[in-house]
């Protein structure tokens, strides 16, 4: 359970719930002007996103309201970057996302990318219908310690196992962690292990915390070489 929201946070939360996206973005950017991105993020945006994530999981708010929250975060991130502001913990590292082979349900994946970028990750999004070798190739090329594969239905989620097989074949399991997501994993939590995933998050809003844990696990198994 998150801490009770401050007055400013409640105002922002209310704007998001009634889809007043422009007003929410303006409120956050005005705060960036006064105190900088990092302070705004930790004091306003992060607590509100956490609250929305908890209420989304409890089905007290709709997917559409969660989507508005994601778009607000994305617009503020892009506008702040254009002004030279950087998100907190910028430079956490590269990650690669995709919808797995034969899957075309992009919304969840795009929301994950938004929240990861807002949390300081360098995200490469390969899009829909991506095969395992392409995903692993891009992870190797970018130096990513985590790949994320998304699927909406069981019929496509089983294709994620090919990513585990590809990582095993190249001796990369453990070094490159496999995050999995999509509606089917909420309905069948045991599927994470069945497809060879290293972890999942109940919603896009919880993805940054999952990726933090997976990075820590990768680094504990395969520490970075000294420069």
C-alpha positions as CSV (number, residue, x, y, z in Angstrom):
1,X,0.0,0.0,0.0
2,X,1.4,3.4,-1.0
3,X,1.5,6.4,1.3
4,X,-1.5,8.8,1.2
5,X,-1.1,11.3,-1.7
6,X,-0.3,15.0,-0.9
7,X,-2.6,17.7,-2.0
8,X,-0.7,18.4,-5.2
9,X,-0.6,14.7,-6.0
10,X,-4.3,14.4,-5.5
11,X,-4.8,17.3,-7.9
12,X,-2.7,15.6,-10.6
13,X,-4.4,12.2,-9.9
14,X,-7.8,13.8,-10.4
15,X,-6.8,15.4,-13.7
16,X,-5.6,12.1,-15.0
17,X,-8.7,10.2,-14.0
18,X,-10.9,12.6,-15.9
19,X,-8.6,12.6,-18.9
20,X,-7.5,16.2,-18.6
21,X,-4.2,15.3,-20.2
22,X,-3.1,18.7,-21.3
23,X,-3.7,20.2,-17.9
24,X,-1.9,17.4,-16.2
25,X,1.1,17.8,-18.5
26,X,1.1,21.6,-18.0
27,X,1.0,21.2,-14.2
28,X,4.0,18.9,-14.3
29,X,6.0,21.0,-16.7
30,X,5.4,24.1,-14.5
31,X,6.8,22.2,-11.6
32,X,9.8,21.2,-13.7
33,X,10.5,24.8,-14.4
34,X,10.4,25.6,-10.6
35,X,12.3,22.6,-9.2
36,X,13.7,20.4,-12.0
37,X,12.7,17.1,-13.4
38,X,14.1,14.9,-10.6
39,X,12.3,16.7,-7.8
40,X,9.1,16.8,-9.8
41,X,9.3,13.1,-10.6
42,X,9.9,11.9,-7.0
43,X,7.5,14.3,-5.4
44,X,4.6,14.3,-7.9
45,X,4.7,11.9,-10.9
46,X,6.1,8.8,-9.2
47,X,3.6,8.7,-6.3
48,X,0.7,9.3,-8.6
49,X,1.8,6.6,-11.0
50,X,2.2,4.2,-8.1
51,X,-1.3,5.1,-6.9
52,X,-2.7,4.6,-10.4
53,X,-0.9,1.2,-10.6
54,X,-2.4,0.0,-7.4
55,X,-5.9,1.1,-8.3
56,X,-5.5,-0.4,-11.8
57,X,-4.5,-3.8,-10.4
58,X,-7.5,-3.6,-7.9
59,X,-9.7,-2.8,-10.9
60,X,-10.8,0.5,-9.4
61,X,-9.8,2.4,-12.5
62,X,-10.0,1.5,-16.2
63,X,-7.4,0.6,-18.7
64,X,-8.2,3.9,-20.5
65,X,-7.3,5.8,-17.3
66,X,-4.0,3.9,-17.0
67,X,-3.3,4.7,-20.7
68,X,-3.9,8.5,-20.0
69,X,-1.3,8.2,-17.1
70,X,1.2,6.7,-19.5
71,X,0.7,9.4,-22.1
72,X,1.1,12.1,-19.5
73,X,4.3,10.5,-18.3
74,X,5.5,10.2,-21.9
75,X,4.7,13.8,-22.9
76,X,6.4,15.2,-19.8
77,X,9.5,13.0,-20.4
78,X,9.8,14.1,-24.0
79,X,9.2,17.8,-23.2
80,X,11.7,17.7,-20.4
81,X,14.3,16.0,-22.6
82,X,13.8,18.7,-25.2
83,X,14.6,21.3,-22.5
84,X,17.7,19.4,-21.5
85,X,16.3,17.9,-18.3
86,X,17.1,14.3,-17.7
87,X,14.9,11.7,-15.9
88,X,16.1,10.4,-12.5
89,X,18.7,7.7,-12.6
90,X,19.2,8.4,-16.4
91,X,21.5,5.8,-17.8
92,X,20.3,2.7,-15.9
93,X,21.1,0.8,-19.1
94,X,19.6,-0.5,-22.3
95,X,16.6,-2.9,-22.5
96,X,14.9,-4.4,-25.6
97,X,11.2,-4.9,-25.8
98,X,8.9,-6.6,-28.3
99,X,5.7,-8.5,-28.9
100,X,6.7,-12.0,-29.5
101,X,6.3,-13.8,-32.8
102,X,2.6,-13.8,-34.1
103,X,1.5,-11.3,-31.4
104,X,0.3,-7.8,-32.5
105,X,-1.2,-6.4,-29.2
106,X,1.0,-3.3,-28.9
107,X,-0.7,-1.2,-26.2
108,X,0.8,-3.0,-23.1
109,X,4.2,-3.1,-24.6
110,X,4.1,0.6,-25.4
111,X,3.0,1.5,-21.9
112,X,5.9,-0.5,-20.5
113,X,8.3,1.4,-22.7
114,X,6.9,4.7,-21.5
115,X,7.3,3.9,-17.8
116,X,10.8,2.4,-18.3
117,X,12.0,5.5,-20.2
118,X,10.5,7.7,-17.4
119,X,12.5,5.7,-14.9
120,X,15.8,6.2,-16.7
121,X,16.1,3.1,-19.0
122,X,17.3,3.3,-22.6
123,X,14.5,1.4,-24.4
124,X,14.7,-0.2,-27.8
125,X,11.2,-1.2,-29.0
126,X,11.3,-3.8,-31.8
127,X,7.5,-3.7,-32.3
128,X,5.2,-6.6,-33.1
129,X,5.7,-10.1,-34.3
130,X,9.4,-10.4,-33.4
131,X,11.2,-13.8,-33.5
132,X,13.6,-14.9,-30.8
133,X,16.9,-14.6,-32.7
134,X,16.1,-11.0,-33.7
135,X,15.3,-10.1,-30.0
136,X,18.5,-11.7,-28.7
137,X,20.6,-10.2,-31.5
138,X,19.5,-6.7,-30.6
139,X,20.1,-7.3,-26.9
140,X,23.7,-8.4,-27.7
141,X,24.2,-5.5,-30.0
142,X,23.1,-2.9,-27.5
143,X,24.5,-4.6,-24.4
144,X,21.1,-5.0,-22.8
145,X,20.9,-7.1,-19.7
146,X,17.1,-7.5,-20.0
147,X,14.8,-8.3,-22.8
148,X,11.0,-8.0,-22.5
149,X,8.7,-10.2,-24.5
150,X,4.9,-9.5,-24.5
151,X,2.0,-11.7,-25.5
152,X,-1.8,-11.2,-25.0
153,X,-3.0,-14.7,-25.4
154,X,-1.8,-18.2,-24.5
155,X,-1.5,-19.2,-28.2
156,X,1.2,-16.6,-28.7
157,X,2.6,-16.6,-25.1
158,X,4.0,-20.1,-25.7
159,X,6.2,-18.6,-28.4
160,X,8.2,-16.8,-25.7
161,X,9.8,-20.1,-24.8
162,X,11.8,-19.8,-28.0
163,X,13.5,-16.8,-26.5
164,X,14.6,-18.9,-23.5
165,X,15.9,-21.6,-25.9
166,X,17.8,-18.9,-27.9
167,X,19.4,-17.5,-24.7
168,X,20.3,-21.0,-23.5
169,X,21.8,-21.9,-26.9
170,X,24.0,-18.9,-26.9
171,X,25.0,-19.3,-23.2
172,X,23.3,-16.0,-22.3
173,X,20.8,-17.1,-19.8
174,X,21.3,-15.3,-16.5
175,X,23.4,-12.6,-18.1
176,X,20.4,-11.5,-20.2
177,X,17.2,-11.7,-18.1
178,X,13.9,-12.4,-19.7
179,X,10.9,-10.3,-18.6
180,X,7.5,-11.5,-19.8
181,X,4.1,-9.7,-19.8
182,X,0.7,-9.6,-21.1
183,X,-2.9,-10.3,-20.0
184,X,-2.5,-14.0,-20.1
185,X,0.3,-13.9,-17.4
186,X,-2.2,-12.3,-15.0
187,X,-4.7,-15.0,-15.6
188,X,-2.1,-17.8,-15.4
189,X,0.9,-16.8,-13.2
190,X,2.4,-20.3,-13.6
191,X,2.9,-19.5,-17.3
192,X,5.9,-17.3,-16.4
193,X,7.9,-20.4,-15.5
194,X,6.4,-22.5,-18.2
195,X,7.7,-20.2,-21.0
196,X,11.1,-19.7,-19.2
197,X,10.6,-16.2,-18.0
198,X,12.7,-14.7,-15.2
199,X,9.9,-12.5,-14.0
200,X,6.8,-10.5,-14.7
201,X,5.0,-7.4,-13.5
202,X,1.3,-7.2,-12.9
203,X,1.0,-4.0,-14.9
204,X,3.1,-1.6,-17.0
205,X,3.3,0.8,-14.0
206,X,5.2,-1.9,-12.0
207,X,7.6,-2.7,-14.9
208,X,10.4,-0.4,-13.7
209,X,10.6,-2.1,-10.3
210,X,10.7,-5.5,-12.0
211,X,13.5,-4.4,-14.4
212,X,15.5,-3.0,-11.4
213,X,15.3,-6.4,-9.8
214,X,16.3,-8.3,-12.9
215,X,19.2,-6.0,-13.5
216,X,20.5,-6.6,-10.0
217,X,20.1,-10.4,-10.5
218,X,22.0,-10.2,-13.8
219,X,24.8,-8.2,-12.3
220,X,25.1,-10.5,-9.3
221,X,25.5,-13.5,-11.6
222,X,27.7,-11.8,-14.2
223,X,29.4,-8.6,-12.7
224,X,30.4,-6.0,-15.2
225,X,34.0,-6.1,-16.3
226,X,36.2,-3.3,-14.9
227,X,36.7,-0.5,-17.4
